[in-house]
Amino acid sequence: MMKIAWTIQAQRRVIEILEYSQQEFGNKATDRLARTIEQKTLQLINNPFRGTVELILAKEKKISCRYLLVNPYKIIYYVDEKEESIYIVTLFHTHQHPSKLDKEVEL
């Protein structure tokens, strides 16, 4: 059975996102966003390859990254079958320029 691990970078990003959501949209919206991120991430345990291949990273990185969309964010992750682990790398706001994603993800 796969396990999920969040990188330090991903942990920081989700905290930043939830803090921003709290300030701008309040408790209810932030709770909904946090639940959605958690639910989408946990769904990967049963189907780790369900996410879309992240083409922006495909050419530059040695590891194939995928993403799940939690609008307006992409949950960027990769699967290590040998370790039976799913690594959440970062959350990326889709309104940013795509070139920023390559700079943000260090593998």
A tleap script that builds the chain and sets N, CA, C and O, in Angstrom:
source leaprc.protein.ff14SB
mol = sequence {
  NMET MET LYS ILE ALA TRP THR ILE GLN ALA
  GLN ARG ARG VAL ILE GLU ILE LEU GLU TYR
  SER GLN GLN GLU PHE GLY ASN LYS ALA THR
  ASP ARG LEU ALA ARG THR ILE GLU GLN LYS
  THR LEU GLN LEU ILE ASN ASN PRO PHE ARG
  GLY THR VAL GLU LEU ILE LEU ALA LYS GLU
  LYS LYS ILE SER CYS ARG TYR LEU LEU VAL
  ASN PRO TYR LYS ILE ILE TYR TYR VAL ASP
  GLU LYS GLU GLU SER ILE TYR ILE VAL THR
  LEU PHE HIE THR HIE GLN HIE PRO SER LYS
  LEU ASP LYS GLU VAL GLU CLEU
}
set mol.1.N position { 0.842 -1.185 0.000 }
set mol.1.CA position { 0.000 0.000 0.000 }
set mol.1.C position { 0.887 1.249 0.000 }
set mol.1.O position { 1.836 1.354 0.778 }
set mol.2.N position { 0.568 2.165 -0.864 }
set mol.2.CA position { 1.333 3.408 -0.978 }
set mol.2.C position { 1.136 4.278 0.259 }
set mol.2.O position { 0.082 4.266 0.894 }
set mol.3.N position { 2.184 5.031 0.577 }
set mol.3.CA position { 2.065 6.031 1.639 }
set mol.3.C position { 2.359 7.397 1.027 }
set mol.3.O position { 3.040 7.502 0.007 }
set mol.4.N position { 1.838 8.431 1.662 }
set mol.4.CA position { 2.013 9.794 1.168 }
set mol.4.C position { 2.986 10.535 2.072 }
set mol.4.O position { 2.887 10.479 3.297 }
set mol.5.N position { 3.930 11.232 1.441 }
set mol.5.CA position { 4.889 12.056 2.180 }
set mol.5.C position { 4.886 13.457 1.568 }
set mol.5.O position { 4.925 13.614 0.348 }
set mol.6.N position { 4.841 14.452 2.421 }
set mol.6.CA position { 4.877 15.844 1.979 }
set mol.6.C position { 6.286 16.374 2.167 }
set mol.6.O position { 6.859 16.250 3.249 }
set mol.7.N position { 6.853 16.968 1.117 }
set mol.7.CA position { 8.162 17.600 1.255 }
set mol.7.C position { 8.007 18.853 2.120 }
set mol.7.O position { 6.904 19.368 2.300 }
set mol.8.N position { 9.129 19.328 2.647 }
set mol.8.CA position { 9.116 20.561 3.437 }
set mol.8.C position { 8.536 21.705 2.601 }
set mol.8.O position { 7.735 22.501 3.091 }
set mol.9.N position { 8.947 21.773 1.348 }
set mol.9.CA position { 8.452 22.825 0.460 }
set mol.9.C position { 6.931 22.751 0.320 }
set mol.9.O position { 6.253 23.777 0.383 }
set mol.10.N position { 6.399 21.561 0.134 }
set mol.10.CA position { 4.952 21.397 -0.014 }
set mol.10.C position { 4.230 21.777 1.273 }
set mol.10.O position { 3.171 22.402 1.233 }
set mol.11.N position { 4.800 21.404 2.407 }
set mol.11.CA position { 4.198 21.774 3.692 }
set mol.11.C position { 4.144 23.292 3.843 }
set mol.11.O position { 3.132 23.848 4.270 }
set mol.12.N position { 5.232 23.947 3.491 }
set mol.12.CA position { 5.269 25.420 3.581 }
set mol.12.C position { 4.241 26.058 2.655 }
set mol.12.O position { 3.543 26.997 3.036 }
set mol.13.N position { 4.159 25.537 1.439 }
set mol.13.CA position { 3.217 26.111 0.467 }
set mol.13.C position { 1.776 25.963 0.924 }
set mol.13.O position { 0.986 26.897 0.793 }
set mol.14.N position { 1.424 24.798 1.458 }
set mol.14.CA position { 0.032 24.614 1.875 }
set mol.14.C position { -0.289 25.534 3.055 }
set mol.14.O position { -1.402 26.050 3.148 }
set mol.15.N position { 0.661 25.740 3.942 }
set mol.15.CA position { 0.449 26.678 5.053 }
set mol.15.C position { 0.254 28.092 4.515 }
set mol.15.O position { -0.659 28.796 4.945 }
set mol.16.N position { 1.102 28.512 3.579 }
set mol.16.CA position { 0.967 29.844 2.970 }
set mol.16.C position { -0.396 30.009 2.303 }
set mol.16.O position { -1.058 31.035 2.458 }
set mol.17.N position { -0.798 28.992 1.566 }
set mol.17.CA position { -2.072 29.041 0.844 }
set mol.17.C position { -3.241 29.140 1.814 }
set mol.17.O position { -4.154 29.939 1.607 }
set mol.18.N position { -3.218 28.338 2.863 }
set mol.18.CA position { -4.324 28.354 3.824 }
set mol.18.C position { -4.347 29.651 4.629 }
set mol.18.O position { -5.422 30.156 4.952 }
set mol.19.N position { -3.184 30.190 4.953 }
set mol.19.CA position { -3.140 31.481 5.656 }
set mol.19.C position { -3.706 32.591 4.771 }
set mol.19.O position { -4.472 33.435 5.237 }
set mol.20.N position { -3.331 32.585 3.508 }
set mol.20.CA position { -3.860 33.576 2.568 }
set mol.20.C position { -5.377 33.422 2.429 }
set mol.20.O position { -6.112 34.410 2.457 }
set mol.21.N position { -5.833 32.195 2.283 }
set mol.21.CA position { -7.260 31.931 2.152 }
set mol.21.C position { -8.013 32.418 3.387 }
set mol.21.O position { -9.092 33.001 3.276 }
set mol.22.N position { -7.449 32.180 4.537 }
set mol.22.CA position { -8.061 32.615 5.801 }
set mol.22.C position { -8.232 34.137 5.817 }
set mol.22.O position { -9.293 34.645 6.180 }
set mol.23.N position { -7.192 34.847 5.425 }
set mol.23.CA position { -7.234 36.317 5.431 }
set mol.23.C position { -8.219 36.868 4.405 }
set mol.23.O position { -8.950 37.821 4.678 }
set mol.24.N position { -8.228 36.260 3.231 }
set mol.24.CA position { -9.024 36.801 2.129 }
set mol.24.C position { -10.464 36.294 2.080 }
set mol.24.O position { -11.367 37.025 1.674 }
set mol.25.N position { -10.679 35.043 2.492 }
set mol.25.CA position { -11.984 34.423 2.268 }
set mol.25.C position { -12.667 33.897 3.526 }
set mol.25.O position { -13.845 33.541 3.480 }
set mol.26.N position { -11.948 33.840 4.653 }
set mol.26.CA position { -12.562 33.431 5.909 }
set mol.26.C position { -12.469 31.942 6.208 }
set mol.26.O position { -11.913 31.156 5.441 }
set mol.27.N position { -13.040 31.590 7.361 }
set mol.27.CA position { -12.936 30.223 7.892 }
set mol.27.C position { -13.589 29.168 7.016 }
set mol.27.O position { -12.996 28.123 6.745 }
set mol.28.N position { -14.795 29.437 6.578 }
set mol.28.CA position { -15.554 28.424 5.838 }
set mol.28.C position { -14.845 28.033 4.539 }
set mol.28.O position { -14.690 26.848 4.242 }
set mol.29.N position { -14.423 29.024 3.781 }
set mol.29.CA position { -13.737 28.753 2.512 }
set mol.29.C position { -12.400 28.061 2.749 }
set mol.29.O position { -12.019 27.166 1.995 }
set mol.30.N position { -11.693 28.472 3.791 }
set mol.30.CA position { -10.396 27.868 4.098 }
set mol.30.C position { -10.559 26.420 4.534 }
set mol.30.O position { -9.781 25.557 4.127 }
set mol.31.N position { -11.559 26.151 5.355 }
set mol.31.CA position { -11.825 24.767 5.770 }
set mol.31.C position { -12.168 23.896 4.569 }
set mol.31.O position { -11.714 22.756 4.473 }
set mol.32.N position { -12.965 24.431 3.661 }
set mol.32.CA position { -13.347 23.689 2.455 }
set mol.32.C position { -12.115 23.394 1.593 }
set mol.32.O position { -11.956 22.282 1.090 }
set mol.33.N position { -11.255 24.388 1.429 }
set mol.33.CA position { -10.034 24.206 0.642 }
set mol.33.C position { -9.124 23.165 1.286 }
set mol.33.O position { -8.591 22.296 0.596 }
set mol.34.N position { -8.944 23.246 2.593 }
set mol.34.CA position { -8.089 22.285 3.308 }
set mol.34.C position { -8.632 20.864 3.163 }
set mol.34.O position { -7.867 19.927 2.934 }
set mol.35.N position { -9.945 20.702 3.297 }
set mol.35.CA position { -10.559 19.371 3.145 }
set mol.35.C position { -10.380 18.840 1.725 }
set mol.35.O position { -10.092 17.660 1.530 }
set mol.36.N position { -10.551 19.708 0.744 }
set mol.36.CA position { -10.412 19.289 -0.650 }
set mol.36.C position { -8.983 18.855 -0.949 }
set mol.36.O position { -8.769 17.834 -1.603 }
set mol.37.N position { -8.006 19.620 -0.476 }
set mol.37.CA position { -6.601 19.246 -0.670 }
set mol.37.C position { -6.331 17.900 -0.015 }
set mol.37.O position { -5.686 17.036 -0.609 }
set mol.38.N position { -6.818 17.719 1.198 }
set mol.38.CA position { -6.600 16.457 1.916 }
set mol.38.C position { -7.271 15.289 1.192 }
set mol.38.O position { -6.654 14.239 1.010 }
set mol.39.N position { -8.524 15.462 0.780 }
set mol.39.CA position { -9.253 14.384 0.107 }
set mol.39.C position { -8.596 13.991 -1.212 }
set mol.39.O position { -8.422 12.806 -1.497 }
set mol.40.N position { -8.236 14.984 -2.009 }
set mol.40.CA position { -7.589 14.691 -3.299 }
set mol.40.C position { -6.282 13.942 -3.085 }
set mol.40.O position { -5.979 12.984 -3.797 }
set mol.41.N position { -5.514 14.385 -2.101 }
set mol.41.CA position { -4.226 13.754 -1.822 }
set mol.41.C position { -4.423 12.314 -1.356 }
set mol.41.O position { -3.709 11.418 -1.806 }
set mol.42.N position { -5.371 12.084 -0.470 }
set mol.42.CA position { -5.605 10.729 0.045 }
set mol.42.C position { -6.104 9.778 -1.046 }
set mol.42.O position { -5.869 8.572 -0.963 }
set mol.43.N position { -6.780 10.299 -2.055 }
set mol.43.CA position { -7.246 9.458 -3.161 }
set mol.43.C position { -6.080 8.828 -3.920 }
set mol.43.O position { -6.240 7.800 -4.579 }
set mol.44.N position { -4.919 9.446 -3.823 }
set mol.44.CA position { -3.742 8.913 -4.518 }
set mol.44.C position { -3.295 7.564 -3.954 }
set mol.44.O position { -2.667 6.781 -4.666 }
set mol.45.N position { -3.604 7.286 -2.711 }
set mol.45.CA position { -3.187 6.018 -2.099 }
set mol.45.C position { -3.712 4.838 -2.914 }
set mol.45.O position { -2.988 3.869 -3.142 }
set mol.46.N position { -4.957 4.917 -3.349 }
set mol.46.CA position { -5.566 3.823 -4.111 }
set mol.46.C position { -5.271 3.886 -5.604 }
set mol.46.O position { -5.351 2.872 -6.298 }
set mol.47.N position { -4.935 5.058 -6.095 }
set mol.47.CA position { -4.675 5.214 -7.525 }
set mol.47.C position { -3.610 6.293 -7.726 }
set mol.47.O position { -3.934 7.415 -8.116 }
set mol.48.N position { -2.348 5.966 -7.464 }
set mol.48.CA position { -1.294 6.977 -7.487 }
set mol.48.C position { -1.022 7.604 -8.852 }
set mol.48.O position { -0.440 8.685 -8.927 }
set mol.49.N position { -1.430 6.950 -9.918 }
set mol.49.CA position { -1.152 7.484 -11.250 }
set mol.49.C position { -2.359 8.192 -11.860 }
set mol.49.O position { -2.401 8.412 -13.071 }
set mol.50.N position { -3.328 8.544 -11.038 }
set mol.50.CA position { -4.538 9.183 -11.554 }
set mol.50.C position { -4.297 10.610 -12.005 }
set mol.50.O position { -5.044 11.120 -12.840 }
set mol.51.N position { -3.284 11.262 -11.482 }
set mol.51.CA position { -2.994 12.642 -11.855 }
set mol.51.C position { -2.469 12.746 -13.277 }
set mol.51.O position { -1.978 11.771 -13.847 }
set mol.52.N position { -2.578 13.927 -13.833 }
set mol.52.CA position { -2.094 14.223 -15.175 }
set mol.52.C position { -0.591 14.452 -15.139 }
set mol.52.O position { -0.081 15.088 -14.217 }
set mol.53.N position { 0.120 13.941 -16.134 }
set mol.53.CA position { 1.562 14.186 -16.221 }
set mol.53.C position { 1.778 15.685 -16.410 }
set mol.53.O position { 1.146 16.313 -17.260 }
set mol.54.N position { 2.676 16.247 -15.608 }
set mol.54.CA position { 2.984 17.682 -15.691 }
set mol.54.C position { 4.010 17.899 -16.796 }
set mol.54.O position { 5.206 17.694 -16.595 }
set mol.55.N position { 3.534 18.313 -17.957 }
set mol.55.CA position { 4.395 18.450 -19.133 }
set mol.55.C position { 5.455 19.534 -18.965 }
set mol.55.O position { 6.534 19.436 -19.550 }
set mol.56.N position { 5.169 20.547 -18.188 }
set mol.56.CA position { 6.149 21.616 -17.960 }
set mol.56.C position { 7.408 21.046 -17.319 }
set mol.56.O position { 8.516 21.498 -17.607 }
set mol.57.N position { 7.237 20.059 -16.454 }
set mol.57.CA position { 8.376 19.462 -15.754 }
set mol.57.C position { 8.941 18.246 -16.474 }
set mol.57.O position { 10.054 17.815 -16.172 }
set mol.58.N position { 8.199 17.690 -17.416 }
set mol.58.CA position { 8.598 16.433 -18.057 }
set mol.58.C position { 9.946 16.521 -18.763 }
set mol.58.O position { 10.714 15.559 -18.745 }
set mol.59.N position { 10.239 17.640 -19.373 }
set mol.59.CA position { 11.485 17.777 -20.128 }
set mol.59.C position { 12.677 18.062 -19.229 }
set mol.59.O position { 13.804 17.686 -19.552 }
set mol.60.N position { 12.437 18.719 -18.112 }
set mol.60.CA position { 13.527 19.212 -17.273 }
set mol.60.C position { 13.909 18.278 -16.127 }
set mol.60.O position { 15.062 18.274 -15.695 }
set mol.61.N position { 12.979 17.506 -15.639 }
set mol.61.CA position { 13.219 16.703 -14.439 }
set mol.61.C position { 13.439 15.238 -14.800 }
set mol.61.O position { 12.892 14.739 -15.784 }
set mol.62.N position { 14.235 14.567 -14.001 }
set mol.62.CA position { 14.503 13.145 -14.216 }
set mol.62.C position { 13.355 12.282 -13.715 }
set mol.62.O position { 13.203 11.132 -14.127 }
set mol.63.N position { 12.555 12.841 -12.831 }
set mol.63.CA position { 11.427 12.122 -12.244 }
set mol.63.C position { 10.145 12.639 -12.893 }
set mol.63.O position { 9.976 13.845 -13.070 }
set mol.64.N position { 9.251 11.730 -13.242 }
set mol.64.CA position { 7.986 12.110 -13.858 }
set mol.64.C position { 7.025 12.641 -12.795 }
set mol.64.O position { 6.567 11.899 -11.925 }
set mol.65.N position { 6.733 13.922 -12.881 }
set mol.65.CA position { 5.798 14.534 -11.939 }
set mol.65.C position { 4.397 14.545 -12.533 }
set mol.65.O position { 4.214 14.614 -13.749 }
set mol.66.N position { 3.432 14.478 -11.658 }
set mol.66.CA position { 2.024 14.530 -12.031 }
set mol.66.C position { 1.363 15.617 -11.195 }
set mol.66.O position { 1.964 16.172 -10.276 }
set mol.67.N position { 0.118 15.904 -11.535 }
set mol.67.CA position { -0.607 16.871 -10.706 }
set mol.67.C position { -2.082 16.518 -10.621 }
set mol.67.O position { -2.654 15.874 -11.501 }
set mol.68.N position { -2.665 16.967 -9.526 }
set mol.68.CA position { -4.103 16.954 -9.332 }
set mol.68.C position { -4.530 18.406 -9.245 }
set mol.68.O position { -3.824 19.223 -8.654 }
set mol.69.N position { -5.655 18.734 -9.814 }
set mol.69.CA position { -6.127 20.107 -9.801 }
set mol.69.C position { -7.092 20.323 -8.644 }
set mol.69.O position { -8.104 19.634 -8.520 }
set mol.70.N position { -6.759 21.286 -7.807 }
set mol.70.CA position { -7.658 21.811 -6.784 }
set mol.70.C position { -7.699 23.301 -7.100 }
set mol.70.O position { -6.922 24.091 -6.563 }
set mol.71.N position { -8.609 23.659 -7.969 }
set mol.71.CA position { -8.642 24.994 -8.557 }
set mol.71.C position { -8.534 26.098 -7.512 }
set mol.71.O position { -9.287 26.081 -6.539 }
set mol.72.N position { -7.630 27.050 -7.678 }
set mol.72.CA position { -6.736 27.308 -8.793 }
set mol.72.C position { -5.327 26.742 -8.600 }
set mol.72.O position { -4.371 27.275 -9.164 }
set mol.73.N position { -5.186 25.690 -7.825 }
set mol.73.CA position { -3.859 25.128 -7.527 }
set mol.73.C position { -3.677 23.759 -8.169 }
set mol.73.O position { -4.628 23.003 -8.366 }
set mol.74.N position { -2.421 23.471 -8.487 }
set mol.74.CA position { -2.026 22.124 -8.877 }
set mol.74.C position { -1.267 21.524 -7.700 }
set mol.74.O position { -0.352 22.148 -7.162 }
set mol.75.N position { -1.643 20.321 -7.304 }
set mol.75.CA position { -0.865 19.570 -6.319 }
set mol.75.C position { 0.140 18.761 -7.131 }
set mol.75.O position { -0.233 17.810 -7.818 }
set mol.76.N position { 1.402 19.135 -7.054 }
set mol.76.CA position { 2.457 18.492 -7.834 }
set mol.76.C position { 3.049 17.357 -7.005 }
set mol.76.O position { 3.415 17.547 -5.845 }
set mol.77.N position { 3.139 16.168 -7.618 }
set mol.77.CA position { 3.655 15.005 -6.893 }
set mol.77.C position { 4.355 14.049 -7.843 }
set mol.77.O position { 4.232 14.149 -9.064 }
set mol.78.N position { 5.093 13.122 -7.250 }
set mol.78.CA position { 5.644 12.017 -8.031 }
set mol.78.C position { 5.528 10.738 -7.225 }
set mol.78.O position { 5.403 10.764 -6.001 }
set mol.79.N position { 5.570 9.622 -7.930 }
set mol.79.CA position { 5.405 8.302 -7.326 }
set mol.79.C position { 6.736 7.567 -7.370 }
set mol.79.O position { 7.386 7.499 -8.414 }
set mol.80.N position { 7.131 7.024 -6.237 }
set mol.80.CA position { 8.317 6.165 -6.158 }
set mol.80.C position { 7.811 4.758 -5.847 }
set mol.80.O position { 7.556 4.411 -4.693 }
set mol.81.N position { 7.673 3.959 -6.902 }
set mol.81.CA position { 7.110 2.616 -6.732 }
set mol.81.C position { 8.000 1.724 -5.879 }
set mol.81.O position { 7.504 0.886 -5.125 }
set mol.82.N position { 9.295 1.898 -5.993 }
set mol.82.CA position { 10.229 1.085 -5.218 }
set mol.82.C position { 10.033 1.305 -3.717 }
set mol.82.O position { 10.045 0.355 -2.934 }
set mol.83.N position { 9.854 2.560 -3.330 }
set mol.83.CA position { 9.639 2.894 -1.922 }
set mol.83.C position { 8.166 2.852 -1.530 }
set mol.83.O position { 7.822 3.069 -0.368 }
set mol.84.N position { 7.297 2.572 -2.499 }
set mol.84.CA position { 5.854 2.572 -2.287 }
set mol.84.C position { 5.398 3.875 -1.642 }
set mol.84.O position { 4.643 3.886 -0.670 }
set mol.85.N position { 5.886 4.979 -2.219 }
set mol.85.CA position { 5.592 6.300 -1.666 }
set mol.85.C position { 5.160 7.274 -2.753 }
set mol.85.O position { 5.590 7.200 -3.904 }
set mol.86.N position { 4.298 8.182 -2.341 }
set mol.86.CA position { 3.868 9.294 -3.172 }
set mol.86.C position { 4.393 10.546 -2.485 }
set mol.86.O position { 4.079 10.805 -1.324 }
set mol.87.N position { 5.195 11.321 -3.210 }
set mol.87.CA position { 5.789 12.524 -2.634 }
set mol.87.C position { 5.080 13.758 -3.176 }
set mol.87.O position { 5.112 14.032 -4.376 }
set mol.88.N position { 4.442 14.492 -2.279 }
set mol.88.CA position { 3.833 15.764 -2.651 }
set mol.88.C position { 4.959 16.786 -2.644 }
set mol.88.O position { 5.580 17.024 -1.608 }
set mol.89.N position { 5.223 17.387 -3.796 }
set mol.89.CA position { 6.383 18.260 -3.970 }
set mol.89.C position { 6.047 19.719 -3.684 }
set mol.89.O position { 6.794 20.406 -2.988 }
set mol.90.N position { 4.927 20.190 -4.219 }
set mol.90.CA position { 4.522 21.579 -4.002 }
set mol.90.C position { 3.075 21.754 -4.435 }
set mol.90.O position { 2.479 20.861 -5.039 }
set mol.91.N position { 2.530 22.897 -4.124 }
set mol.91.CA position { 1.252 23.333 -4.672 }
set mol.91.C position { 1.551 24.578 -5.489 }
set mol.91.O position { 2.262 25.472 -5.030 }
set mol.92.N position { 1.015 24.634 -6.689 }
set mol.92.CA position { 1.349 25.712 -7.619 }
set mol.92.C position { 0.081 26.407 -8.087 }
set mol.92.O position { -0.840 25.761 -8.587 }
set mol.93.N position { 0.035 27.727 -7.926 }
set mol.93.CA position { -1.118 28.514 -8.370 }
set mol.93.C position { -1.089 28.602 -9.897 }
set mol.93.O position { -0.095 29.039 -10.478 }
set mol.94.N position { -2.158 28.195 -10.529 }
set mol.94.CA position { -2.186 28.094 -11.991 }
set mol.94.C position { -2.212 29.440 -12.708 }
set mol.94.O position { -2.037 29.484 -13.926 }
set mol.95.N position { -2.426 30.533 -11.989 }
set mol.95.CA position { -2.412 31.851 -12.626 }
set mol.95.C position { -1.004 32.425 -12.727 }
set mol.95.O position { -0.803 33.478 -13.331 }
set mol.96.N position { -0.031 31.737 -12.137 }
set mol.96.CA position { 1.357 32.162 -12.267 }
set mol.96.C position { 1.888 31.728 -13.636 }
set mol.96.O position { 1.333 30.839 -14.282 }
set mol.97.N position { 2.964 32.371 -14.055 }
set mol.97.CA position { 3.582 31.993 -15.324 }
set mol.97.C position { 4.136 30.572 -15.191 }
set mol.97.O position { 4.796 30.268 -14.197 }
set mol.98.N position { 3.885 29.703 -16.158 }
set mol.98.CA position { 4.333 28.306 -16.069 }
set mol.98.C position { 5.834 28.132 -15.844 }
set mol.98.O position { 6.253 27.140 -15.247 }
set mol.99.N position { 6.638 29.067 -16.306 }
set mol.99.CA position { 8.089 28.934 -16.124 }
set mol.99.C position { 8.485 28.946 -14.649 }
set mol.99.O position { 9.544 28.434 -14.288 }
set mol.100.N position { 7.648 29.522 -13.805 }
set mol.100.CA position { 7.936 29.545 -12.366 }
set mol.100.C position { 7.875 28.144 -11.755 }
set mol.100.O position { 8.545 27.867 -10.761 }
set mol.101.N position { 7.077 27.272 -12.349 }
set mol.101.CA position { 6.936 25.924 -11.803 }
set mol.101.C position { 8.255 25.171 -11.851 }
set mol.101.O position { 8.636 24.515 -10.881 }
set mol.102.N position { 8.946 25.262 -12.965 }
set mol.102.CA position { 10.225 24.565 -13.097 }
set mol.102.C position { 11.227 25.060 -12.059 }
set mol.102.O position { 11.999 24.273 -11.513 }
set mol.103.N position { 11.214 26.350 -11.791 }
set mol.103.CA position { 12.126 26.920 -10.795 }
set mol.103.C position { 11.738 26.508 -9.382 }
set mol.103.O position { 12.600 26.363 -8.515 }
set mol.104.N position { 10.447 26.319 -9.149 }
set mol.104.CA position { 9.957 25.996 -7.812 }
set mol.104.C position { 10.202 24.539 -7.432 }
set mol.104.O position { 10.398 24.227 -6.258 }
set mol.105.N position { 10.190 23.658 -8.408 }
set mol.105.CA position { 10.332 22.225 -8.138 }
set mol.105.C position { 11.787 21.815 -8.300 }
set mol.105.O position { 12.345 21.858 -9.396 }
set mol.106.N position { 12.386 21.419 -7.190 }
set mol.106.CA position { 13.771 20.950 -7.216 }
set mol.106.C position { 13.793 19.468 -6.861 }
set mol.106.O position { 13.506 19.083 -5.728 }
set mol.107.N position { 14.135 18.650 -7.841 }
set mol.107.CA position { 14.203 17.197 -7.618 }
set mol.107.C position { 15.587 16.693 -7.951 }
set mol.107.O position { 15.854 15.498 -7.830 }
savepdb mol mol.pdb
quit
